[in-house]
């Protein structure tokens, strides 16, 4: 008999449970008592079972309901089916980080990956030493598609107005600074607004555009700037700044890394560049998933710790 030939509308899982109690107890009244239903309800289930299987199934012999030969034949299969349902569907195994040996898949924007991949890796491995971590580069244009395609547990970055299928939590607010090679500016730091506009600019541009809100702010002051180079990759901009008279407006945490790695310095911009939020996003359908709850708590804690966001870079001047 094929799947389509089975009279599924006539099959009630409760009937299979009733059969299991009847087969075990050999009594309608005892089966009803153990399954917490009335005796009349159990008798009704037995009648439906007989119609479903086209067999008497249980025959009264004295005070005992003896299974028929057919009932003995199907009992092992029904017991195995109920055990499988109980073990694989109804009794969901509790998520234990120390025992987890799967993969944690985390989507990170360029900014988030550069700043947080190492600390996220360390914390996950500390709590789940058997786990593997897969970092997937995402941006505002592809995070929805990649979350489904790559089965991402979380997404971290500056993603405003998340899609309605996602929940989100703002982790902290980031500010912008000006980053330069101090050898190229001598005692000029921090730059005044006019000097800032006259200096050639390098631009971290995730979408490839050569203008940003900074140009609008300058225009309000009657000034313009010239962006001579742009790149989607911050490390490229960091290398370009060295030994060149260029200035780049970057997030503070990126500037701190550049100061440590490349000997650059940063200062407060001479105009009010707006801050931006860094958020953690996850699919709403995974809101109550044990693994997702654990990862959200872990990453939420580690990315809001003071040691992650402190001002350890080399700042030039007071701005």
Secondary structure, DSSP 8 states (H G I E B T S, - for coil): --GGGS-GGG--HHHHHHHHHHHHHS-HHHHHHHTTS-HHHHHHHHHHHHHHHTS--EEEETTEEEE-HHHHHHHHHHHHHHHHHIIIIIS-----GGG--SEEEEEE-HHHHHHHHHHHHHHHHHH-TT-EEEEEE--TTTHHHHHHHTT-SEEEE---S--TTEEEEEEEEE-EEEEE-GGGTTT--S--HHHHHHS-EEEE-TT--S--HHHHHHHHTT----EEEEES-HHHHHHHHTTS--BEEEEHHHHHHHHHHH--EEE--SS----EEEEEEEEGGGTT-HHHHHHHHHHHHHTTSHHHHS--S-B-S--
